[in-house]
């Protein structure tokens, strides 16, 4: 299992951030979860992700397990840190 702690830094105008995050996670075969406090949700589930608040400056943990876990954690980290404009492209 690969995991990483990330401080969320998304543009405020990004109203579709949860849907895009689910798209990013769904590109990978690994099981991926985001953990915030005592809440752990499947990053590939839009319904689960909608229950997880993703506010700027929140620290979350990304956990992935599977054949492409390192790439999955890296891509989600990049997205949440807003290091690239379009991680889905």
Biopython code that builds the backbone (N, CA, C, O; Angstrom):
import numpy as np
from Bio.PDB.StructureBuilder import StructureBuilder

atoms = [
    (1, "UNK", "N", (0.847, -1.183, 0.000)),
    (1, "UNK", "CA", (0.000, 0.000, 0.000)),
    (1, "UNK", "C", (0.887, 1.240, 0.000)),
    (1, "UNK", "O", (1.896, 1.305, 0.702)),
    (2, "UNK", "N", (0.491, 2.210, -0.796)),
    (2, "UNK", "CA", (1.166, 3.497, -0.861)),
    (2, "UNK", "C", (0.228, 4.550, -0.296)),
    (2, "UNK", "O", (-0.972, 4.527, -0.571)),
    (3, "UNK", "N", (0.766, 5.470, 0.489)),
    (3, "UNK", "CA", (-0.070, 6.550, 1.018)),
    (3, "UNK", "C", (0.726, 7.846, 1.045)),
    (3, "UNK", "O", (1.957, 7.851, 1.029)),
    (4, "UNK", "N", (-0.015, 8.938, 1.087)),
    (4, "UNK", "CA", (0.609, 10.258, 1.108)),
    (4, "UNK", "C", (-0.329, 11.245, 1.778)),
    (4, "UNK", "O", (-1.541, 11.203, 1.569)),
    (5, "UNK", "N", (0.236, 12.129, 2.582)),
    (5, "UNK", "CA", (-0.547, 13.213, 3.167)),
    (5, "UNK", "C", (-0.436, 14.430, 2.263)),
    (5, "UNK", "O", (0.647, 14.759, 1.779)),
    (6, "UNK", "N", (-1.561, 15.095, 2.040)),
    (6, "UNK", "CA", (-1.614, 16.221, 1.116)),
    (6, "UNK", "C", (-2.440, 17.340, 1.731)),
    (6, "UNK", "O", (-3.472, 17.094, 2.356)),
    (7, "UNK", "N", (-1.980, 18.565, 1.548)),
    (7, "UNK", "CA", (-2.781, 19.732, 1.917)),
    (7, "UNK", "C", (-3.486, 20.203, 0.648)),
    (7, "UNK", "O", (-2.839, 20.506, -0.355)),
    (8, "UNK", "N", (-4.812, 20.261, 0.700)),
    (8, "UNK", "CA", (-5.623, 20.610, -0.468)),
    (8, "UNK", "C", (-5.394, 22.067, -0.850)),
    (8, "UNK", "O", (-5.413, 22.957, 0.000)),
    (9, "UNK", "N", (-5.175, 22.296, -2.152)),
    (9, "UNK", "CA", (-4.989, 23.646, -2.673)),
    (9, "UNK", "C", (-5.634, 23.719, -4.059)),
    (9, "UNK", "O", (-4.943, 23.667, -5.076)),
    (10, "UNK", "N", (-6.953, 23.837, -4.089)),
    (10, "UNK", "CA", (-7.695, 23.899, -5.348)),
    (10, "UNK", "C", (-8.248, 25.302, -5.571)),
    (10, "UNK", "O", (-8.581, 25.998, -4.612)),
    (11, "UNK", "N", (-8.348, 25.722, -6.831)),
    (11, "UNK", "CA", (-8.933, 27.042, -7.100)),
    (11, "UNK", "C", (-10.381, 27.098, -6.624)),
    (11, "UNK", "O", (-11.123, 26.125, -6.761)),
    (12, "UNK", "N", (-10.773, 28.222, -6.074)),
    (12, "UNK", "CA", (-12.132, 28.362, -5.557)),
    (12, "UNK", "C", (-13.175, 28.226, -6.643)),
    (12, "UNK", "O", (-14.277, 27.747, -6.376)),
    (13, "UNK", "N", (-12.857, 28.639, -7.875)),
    (13, "UNK", "CA", (-13.835, 28.563, -8.956)),
    (13, "UNK", "C", (-14.012, 27.147, -9.495)),
    (13, "UNK", "O", (-14.808, 26.937, -10.411)),
    (14, "UNK", "N", (-13.301, 26.191, -8.957)),
    (14, "UNK", "CA", (-13.386, 24.823, -9.445)),
    (14, "UNK", "C", (-14.578, 24.115, -8.803)),
    (14, "UNK", "O", (-14.420, 23.377, -7.831)),
    (15, "UNK", "N", (-15.772, 24.345, -9.352)),
    (15, "UNK", "CA", (-16.990, 23.812, -8.756)),
    (15, "UNK", "C", (-17.190, 22.332, -9.030)),
    (15, "UNK", "O", (-18.022, 21.699, -8.380)),
    (16, "UNK", "N", (-16.456, 21.767, -9.968)),
    (16, "UNK", "CA", (-16.591, 20.352, -10.298)),
    (16, "UNK", "C", (-15.441, 19.533, -9.727)),
    (16, "UNK", "O", (-15.155, 18.448, -10.233)),
    (17, "UNK", "N", (-14.790, 20.016, -8.708)),
    (17, "UNK", "CA", (-13.579, 19.361, -8.213)),
    (17, "UNK", "C", (-13.794, 17.910, -7.795)),
    (17, "UNK", "O", (-12.921, 17.074, -8.026)),
    (18, "UNK", "N", (-14.931, 17.594, -7.188)),
    (18, "UNK", "CA", (-15.172, 16.218, -6.764)),
    (18, "UNK", "C", (-15.335, 15.304, -7.976)),
    (18, "UNK", "O", (-14.766, 14.212, -8.008)),
    (19, "UNK", "N", (-16.102, 15.738, -8.968)),
    (19, "UNK", "CA", (-16.312, 14.926, -10.169)),
    (19, "UNK", "C", (-14.997, 14.688, -10.905)),
    (19, "UNK", "O", (-14.746, 13.584, -11.388)),
    (20, "UNK", "N", (-14.167, 15.710, -10.991)),
    (20, "UNK", "CA", (-12.878, 15.565, -11.681)),
    (20, "UNK", "C", (-11.952, 14.652, -10.880)),
    (20, "UNK", "O", (-11.222, 13.848, -11.461)),
    (21, "UNK", "N", (-11.975, 14.769, -9.568)),
    (21, "UNK", "CA", (-11.149, 13.894, -8.735)),
    (21, "UNK", "C", (-11.548, 12.427, -8.927)),
    (21, "UNK", "O", (-10.683, 11.554, -8.995)),
    (22, "UNK", "N", (-12.846, 12.158, -9.014)),
    (22, "UNK", "CA", (-13.319, 10.795, -9.259)),
    (22, "UNK", "C", (-12.822, 10.311, -10.625)),
    (22, "UNK", "O", (-12.436, 9.150, -10.762)),
    (23, "UNK", "N", (-12.828, 11.183, -11.630)),
    (23, "UNK", "CA", (-12.312, 10.827, -12.953)),
    (23, "UNK", "C", (-10.827, 10.471, -12.887)),
    (23, "UNK", "O", (-10.391, 9.487, -13.485)),
    (24, "UNK", "N", (-10.064, 11.267, -12.165)),
    (24, "UNK", "CA", (-8.627, 11.001, -12.023)),
    (24, "UNK", "C", (-8.425, 9.643, -11.348)),
    (24, "UNK", "O", (-7.636, 8.830, -11.829)),
    (25, "UNK", "N", (-9.119, 9.390, -10.253)),
    (25, "UNK", "CA", (-8.971, 8.127, -9.522)),
    (25, "UNK", "C", (-9.399, 6.931, -10.368)),
    (25, "UNK", "O", (-8.794, 5.862, -10.289)),
    (26, "UNK", "N", (-10.426, 7.108, -11.166)),
    (26, "UNK", "CA", (-10.977, 6.006, -11.963)),
    (26, "UNK", "C", (-10.055, 5.556, -13.096)),
    (26, "UNK", "O", (-10.287, 4.510, -13.702)),
    (27, "UNK", "N", (-9.030, 6.325, -13.380)),
    (27, "UNK", "CA", (-8.072, 5.947, -14.421)),
    (27, "UNK", "C", (-7.130, 4.830, -13.965)),
    (27, "UNK", "O", (-6.377, 4.285, -14.772)),
    (28, "UNK", "N", (-7.171, 4.491, -12.685)),
    (28, "UNK", "CA", (-6.231, 3.530, -12.116)),
    (28, "UNK", "C", (-6.943, 2.263, -11.653)),
    (28, "UNK", "O", (-8.104, 2.300, -11.247)),
    (29, "UNK", "N", (-6.227, 1.143, -11.722)),
    (29, "UNK", "CA", (-6.784, -0.146, -11.305)),
    (29, "UNK", "C", (-6.779, -0.321, -9.790)),
    (29, "UNK", "O", (-7.576, -1.091, -9.254)),
    (30, "UNK", "N", (-5.905, 0.376, -9.107)),
    (30, "UNK", "CA", (-5.765, 0.231, -7.662)),
    (30, "UNK", "C", (-7.014, 0.671, -6.917)),
    (30, "UNK", "O", (-7.806, 1.476, -7.406)),
    (31, "UNK", "N", (-7.166, 0.118, -5.719)),
    (31, "UNK", "CA", (-8.199, 0.602, -4.800)),
    (31, "UNK", "C", (-7.649, 1.890, -4.190)),
    (31, "UNK", "O", (-6.524, 1.914, -3.691)),
    (32, "UNK", "N", (-8.438, 2.951, -4.231)),
    (32, "UNK", "CA", (-7.970, 4.258, -3.769)),
    (32, "UNK", "C", (-8.977, 4.826, -2.777)),
    (32, "UNK", "O", (-10.179, 4.862, -3.039)),
    (33, "UNK", "N", (-8.468, 5.264, -1.645)),
    (33, "UNK", "CA", (-9.316, 5.892, -0.627)),
    (33, "UNK", "C", (-8.707, 7.217, -0.199)),
    (33, "UNK", "O", (-7.488, 7.384, -0.191)),
    (34, "UNK", "N", (-9.569, 8.146, 0.155)),
    (34, "UNK", "CA", (-9.140, 9.403, 0.763)),
    (34, "UNK", "C", (-9.613, 9.389, 2.206)),
    (34, "UNK", "O", (-10.742, 8.997, 2.499)),
    (35, "UNK", "N", (-8.736, 9.822, 3.102)),
    (35, "UNK", "CA", (-9.044, 9.835, 4.523)),
    (35, "UNK", "C", (-8.940, 11.267, 5.027)),
    (35, "UNK", "O", (-7.924, 11.936, 4.835)),
    (36, "UNK", "N", (-9.998, 11.721, 5.669)),
    (36, "UNK", "CA", (-10.029, 13.059, 6.271)),
    (36, "UNK", "C", (-10.593, 12.888, 7.670)),
    (36, "UNK", "O", (-11.767, 12.559, 7.841)),
    (37, "UNK", "N", (-9.756, 13.112, 8.664)),
    (37, "UNK", "CA", (-10.192, 12.871, 10.045)),
    (37, "UNK", "C", (-10.475, 11.392, 10.236)),
    (37, "UNK", "O", (-9.617, 10.552, 9.964)),
    (38, "UNK", "N", (-11.673, 11.068, 10.701)),
    (38, "UNK", "CA", (-12.028, 9.663, 10.900)),
    (38, "UNK", "C", (-12.902, 9.132, 9.758)),
    (38, "UNK", "O", (-13.473, 8.047, 9.873)),
    (39, "UNK", "N", (-13.010, 9.884, 8.660)),
    (39, "UNK", "CA", (-13.830, 9.482, 7.519)),
    (39, "UNK", "C", (-12.931, 8.981, 6.390)),
    (39, "UNK", "O", (-11.976, 9.651, 5.998)),
    (40, "UNK", "N", (-13.255, 7.788, 5.872)),
    (40, "UNK", "CA", (-12.490, 7.181, 4.781)),
    (40, "UNK", "C", (-13.470, 6.837, 3.668)),
    (40, "UNK", "O", (-14.445, 6.121, 3.892)),
    (41, "UNK", "N", (-13.204, 7.358, 2.447)),
    (41, "UNK", "CA", (-14.131, 7.118, 1.340)),
    (41, "UNK", "C", (-13.381, 6.604, 0.111)),
    (41, "UNK", "O", (-12.193, 6.869, -0.076)),
    (42, "UNK", "N", (-14.102, 5.872, -0.706)),
    (42, "UNK", "CA", (-13.601, 5.359, -1.969)),
    (42, "UNK", "C", (-13.478, 6.536, -2.936)),
    (42, "UNK", "O", (-14.473, 7.201, -3.222)),
    (43, "UNK", "N", (-12.288, 6.799, -3.435)),
    (43, "UNK", "CA", (-12.058, 7.948, -4.313)),
    (43, "UNK", "C", (-12.707, 7.773, -5.683)),
    (43, "UNK", "O", (-12.805, 8.736, -6.444)),
    (44, "UNK", "N", (-13.152, 6.556, -6.010)),
    (44, "UNK", "CA", (-13.798, 6.309, -7.298)),
    (44, "UNK", "C", (-15.320, 6.408, -7.219)),
    (44, "UNK", "O", (-16.009, 6.241, -8.226)),
    (45, "UNK", "N", (-15.837, 6.675, -6.040)),
    (45, "UNK", "CA", (-17.280, 6.759, -5.820)),
    (45, "UNK", "C", (-17.718, 8.212, -5.708)),
    (45, "UNK", "O", (-17.351, 8.903, -4.758)),
    (46, "UNK", "N", (-18.501, 8.674, -6.676)),
    (46, "UNK", "CA", (-18.964, 10.064, -6.632)),
    (46, "UNK", "C", (-19.822, 10.311, -5.389)),
    (46, "UNK", "O", (-19.723, 11.367, -4.765)),
    (47, "UNK", "N", (-20.655, 9.347, -5.034)),
    (47, "UNK", "CA", (-21.506, 9.522, -3.845)),
    (47, "UNK", "C", (-20.660, 9.585, -2.567)),
    (47, "UNK", "O", (-20.903, 10.415, -1.691)),
    (48, "UNK", "N", (-19.679, 8.709, -2.476)),
    (48, "UNK", "CA", (-18.807, 8.740, -1.306)),
    (48, "UNK", "C", (-18.013, 10.024, -1.226)),
    (48, "UNK", "O", (-17.882, 10.623, -0.159)),
    (49, "UNK", "N", (-17.484, 10.441, -2.364)),
    (49, "UNK", "CA", (-16.664, 11.649, -2.400)),
    (49, "UNK", "C", (-17.468, 12.900, -2.056)),
    (49, "UNK", "O", (-16.924, 13.850, -1.494)),
    (50, "UNK", "N", (-18.745, 12.907, -2.386)),
    (50, "UNK", "CA", (-19.574, 14.072, -2.070)),
    (50, "UNK", "C", (-19.749, 14.242, -0.565)),
    (50, "UNK", "O", (-20.088, 15.332, -0.105)),
    (51, "UNK", "N", (-19.523, 13.179, 0.209)),
    (51, "UNK", "CA", (-19.646, 13.263, 1.664)),
    (51, "UNK", "C", (-18.353, 13.738, 2.326)),
    (51, "UNK", "O", (-18.325, 14.004, 3.527)),
    (52, "UNK", "N", (-17.285, 13.841, 1.534)),
    (52, "UNK", "CA", (-15.983, 14.242, 2.067)),
    (52, "UNK", "C", (-15.726, 15.697, 1.722)),
    (52, "UNK", "O", (-15.577, 16.034, 0.548)),
    (53, "UNK", "N", (-15.673, 16.558, 2.717)),
    (53, "UNK", "CA", (-15.400, 17.961, 2.402)),
    (53, "UNK", "C", (-13.961, 18.138, 1.924)),
    (53, "UNK", "O", (-13.021, 17.678, 2.571)),
    (54, "UNK", "N", (-13.799, 18.805, 0.793)),
    (54, "UNK", "CA", (-12.462, 19.099, 0.268)),
    (54, "UNK", "C", (-12.270, 20.600, 0.244)),
    (54, "UNK", "O", (-12.459, 21.241, -0.790)),
    (55, "UNK", "N", (-11.901, 21.147, 1.358)),
    (55, "UNK", "CA", (-11.683, 22.579, 1.452)),
    (55, "UNK", "C", (-10.186, 22.863, 1.426)),
    (55, "UNK", "O", (-9.379, 22.060, 1.896)),
    (56, "UNK", "N", (-9.834, 23.999, 0.878)),
    (56, "UNK", "CA", (-8.425, 24.391, 0.849)),
    (56, "UNK", "C", (-7.853, 24.415, 2.256)),
    (56, "UNK", "O", (-8.539, 24.763, 3.218)),
    (57, "UNK", "N", (-6.601, 24.044, 2.357)),
    (57, "UNK", "CA", (-5.824, 23.977, 3.590)),
    (57, "UNK", "C", (-6.171, 22.781, 4.471)),
    (57, "UNK", "O", (-5.584, 22.618, 5.541)),
    (58, "UNK", "N", (-7.127, 21.928, 4.035)),
    (58, "UNK", "CA", (-7.396, 20.690, 4.764)),
    (58, "UNK", "C", (-6.292, 19.691, 4.435)),
    (58, "UNK", "O", (-5.848, 19.609, 3.289)),
    (59, "UNK", "N", (-5.850, 18.936, 5.430)),
    (59, "UNK", "CA", (-4.885, 17.876, 5.175)),
    (59, "UNK", "C", (-5.632, 16.556, 5.087)),
    (59, "UNK", "O", (-6.397, 16.205, 5.985)),
    (60, "UNK", "N", (-5.408, 15.831, 4.008)),
    (60, "UNK", "CA", (-6.031, 14.530, 3.818)),
    (60, "UNK", "C", (-4.946, 13.506, 3.525)),
    (60, "UNK", "O", (-3.816, 13.853, 3.181)),
    (61, "UNK", "N", (-5.309, 12.242, 3.668)),
    (61, "UNK", "CA", (-4.402, 11.156, 3.335)),
    (61, "UNK", "C", (-4.966, 10.409, 2.137)),
    (61, "UNK", "O", (-6.147, 10.063, 2.106)),
    (62, "UNK", "N", (-4.117, 10.166, 1.159)),
    (62, "UNK", "CA", (-4.477, 9.361, -0.006)),
    (62, "UNK", "C", (-3.885, 7.982, 0.227)),
    (62, "UNK", "O", (-2.692, 7.860, 0.504)),
    (63, "UNK", "N", (-4.712, 6.934, 0.119)),
    (63, "UNK", "CA", (-4.235, 5.566, 0.257)),
    (63, "UNK", "C", (-4.585, 4.798, -1.006)),
    (63, "UNK", "O", (-5.718, 4.877, -1.482)),
    (64, "UNK", "N", (-3.635, 4.060, -1.556)),
    (64, "UNK", "CA", (-3.889, 3.251, -2.745)),
    (64, "UNK", "C", (-3.224, 1.896, -2.581)),
    (64, "UNK", "O", (-2.143, 1.779, -2.004)),
    (65, "UNK", "N", (-3.893, 0.876, -3.102)),
    (65, "UNK", "CA", (-3.333, -0.469, -3.050)),
    (65, "UNK", "C", (-3.662, -1.176, -4.359)),
    (65, "UNK", "O", (-4.827, -1.326, -4.727)),
    (66, "UNK", "N", (-2.612, -1.606, -5.053)),
    (66, "UNK", "CA", (-2.798, -2.313, -6.304)),
    (66, "UNK", "C", (-1.608, -2.143, -7.221)),
    (66, "UNK", "O", (-0.571, -1.610, -6.827)),
    (67, "UNK", "N", (-1.769, -2.602, -8.444)),
    (67, "UNK", "CA", (-0.658, -2.648, -9.397)),
    (67, "UNK", "C", (-0.109, -1.280, -9.780)),
    (67, "UNK", "O", (1.069, -1.160, -10.118)),
    (68, "UNK", "N", (-0.951, -0.244, -9.730)),
    (68, "UNK", "CA", (-0.507, 1.104, -10.122)),
    (68, "UNK", "C", (-0.682, 2.109, -8.989)),
    (68, "UNK", "O", (-0.961, 3.286, -9.222)),
    (69, "UNK", "N", (-0.515, 1.630, -7.768)),
    (69, "UNK", "CA", (-0.783, 2.464, -6.590)),
    (69, "UNK", "C", (0.086, 3.715, -6.521)),
    (69, "UNK", "O", (-0.407, 4.780, -6.150)),
    (70, "UNK", "N", (1.354, 3.612, -6.866)),
    (70, "UNK", "CA", (2.226, 4.787, -6.786)),
    (70, "UNK", "C", (1.810, 5.858, -7.789)),
    (70, "UNK", "O", (1.790, 7.044, -7.458)),
    (71, "UNK", "N", (1.481, 5.451, -8.996)),
    (71, "UNK", "CA", (1.025, 6.409, -10.012)),
    (71, "UNK", "C", (-0.302, 7.039, -9.608)),
    (71, "UNK", "O", (-0.522, 8.227, -9.843)),
    (72, "UNK", "N", (-1.178, 6.257, -9.006)),
    (72, "UNK", "CA", (-2.484, 6.774, -8.574)),
    (72, "UNK", "C", (-2.316, 7.840, -7.490)),
    (72, "UNK", "O", (-2.916, 8.913, -7.564)),
    (73, "UNK", "N", (-1.505, 7.537, -6.497)),
    (73, "UNK", "CA", (-1.271, 8.499, -5.412)),
    (73, "UNK", "C", (-0.634, 9.772, -5.967)),
    (73, "UNK", "O", (-0.999, 10.879, -5.572)),
    (74, "UNK", "N", (0.307, 9.610, -6.870)),
    (74, "UNK", "CA", (0.971, 10.786, -7.462)),
    (74, "UNK", "C", (-0.027, 11.653, -8.232)),
    (74, "UNK", "O", (-0.030, 12.874, -8.073)),
    (75, "UNK", "N", (-0.866, 11.044, -9.057)),
    (75, "UNK", "CA", (-1.822, 11.811, -9.860)),
    (75, "UNK", "C", (-2.824, 12.552, -8.984)),
    (75, "UNK", "O", (-3.147, 13.707, -9.259)),
    (76, "UNK", "N", (-3.316, 11.908, -7.942)),
    (76, "UNK", "CA", (-4.281, 12.564, -7.061)),
    (76, "UNK", "C", (-3.600, 13.658, -6.253)),
    (76, "UNK", "O", (-4.199, 14.704, -6.000)),
    (77, "UNK", "N", (-2.366, 13.433, -5.850)),
    (77, "UNK", "CA", (-1.608, 14.472, -5.145)),
    (77, "UNK", "C", (-1.447, 15.701, -6.025)),
    (77, "UNK", "O", (-1.662, 16.828, -5.578)),
    (78, "UNK", "N", (-1.070, 15.479, -7.275)),
    (78, "UNK", "CA", (-0.901, 16.587, -8.226)),
    (78, "UNK", "C", (-2.210, 17.354, -8.365)),
    (78, "UNK", "O", (-2.216, 18.585, -8.351)),
    (79, "UNK", "N", (-3.316, 16.631, -8.498)),
    (79, "UNK", "CA", (-4.619, 17.279, -8.648)),
    (79, "UNK", "C", (-4.966, 18.115, -7.408)),
    (79, "UNK", "O", (-5.343, 19.280, -7.530)),
    (80, "UNK", "N", (-4.840, 17.529, -6.234)),
    (80, "UNK", "CA", (-5.237, 18.222, -5.004)),
    (80, "UNK", "C", (-4.330, 19.391, -4.655)),
    (80, "UNK", "O", (-4.765, 20.339, -4.001)),
    (81, "UNK", "N", (-3.086, 19.335, -5.081)),
    (81, "UNK", "CA", (-2.169, 20.442, -4.837)),
    (81, "UNK", "C", (-2.248, 21.498, -5.929)),
    (81, "UNK", "O", (-1.623, 22.555, -5.842)),
    (82, "UNK", "N", (-3.042, 21.187, -6.974)),
    (82, "UNK", "CA", (-3.202, 22.110, -8.096)),
    (82, "UNK", "C", (-1.865, 22.396, -8.754)),
    (82, "UNK", "O", (-1.571, 23.531, -9.129)),
    (83, "UNK", "N", (-1.045, 21.335, -8.891)),
    (83, "UNK", "CA", (0.268, 21.474, -9.511)),
    (83, "UNK", "C", (0.199, 21.466, -11.045)),
    (83, "UNK", "O", (1.140, 21.899, -11.709)),
    (84, "UNK", "N", (-0.894, 20.983, -11.597)),
    (84, "UNK", "CA", (-1.080, 20.971, -13.049)),
    (84, "UNK", "C", (-2.472, 21.491, -13.352)),
    (84, "UNK", "O", (-3.385, 21.358, -12.536)),
    (85, "UNK", "N", (-2.629, 22.074, -14.508)),
    (85, "UNK", "CA", (-3.916, 22.639, -14.888)),
    (85, "UNK", "C", (-4.967, 21.567, -15.145)),
    (85, "UNK", "O", (-6.103, 21.705, -14.690)),
    (86, "UNK", "N", (-4.611, 20.483, -15.875)),
    (86, "UNK", "CA", (-5.591, 19.490, -16.275)),
    (86, "UNK", "C", (-5.020, 18.090, -16.174)),
    (86, "UNK", "O", (-4.477, 17.577, -17.153)),
    (87, "UNK", "N", (-5.133, 17.439, -14.979)),
    (87, "UNK", "CA", (-4.552, 16.117, -14.814)),
    (87, "UNK", "C", (-5.309, 15.034, -15.569)),
    (87, "UNK", "O", (-4.808, 13.915, -15.684)),
    (88, "UNK", "N", (-6.483, 15.322, -16.079)),
    (88, "UNK", "CA", (-7.292, 14.330, -16.775)),
    (88, "UNK", "C", (-6.890, 14.217, -18.229)),
    (88, "UNK", "O", (-7.127, 13.182, -18.852)),
    (89, "UNK", "N", (-6.283, 15.263, -18.789)),
    (89, "UNK", "CA", (-5.937, 15.286, -20.223)),
    (89, "UNK", "C", (-4.957, 14.214, -20.601)),
    (89, "UNK", "O", (-4.574, 14.110, -21.766)),
]
sb = StructureBuilder()
sb.init_structure("model")
sb.init_model(0)
sb.init_chain("A")
sb.init_seg("    ")
for serial, (resi, resn, name, xyz) in enumerate(atoms, 1):
    if name == "N":
        sb.init_residue(resn, " ", resi, " ")
    sb.init_atom(name, np.array(xyz, "f"), 0.0, 1.0, " ", f" {name:<3s}", serial, name[0])
structure = sb.get_structure()
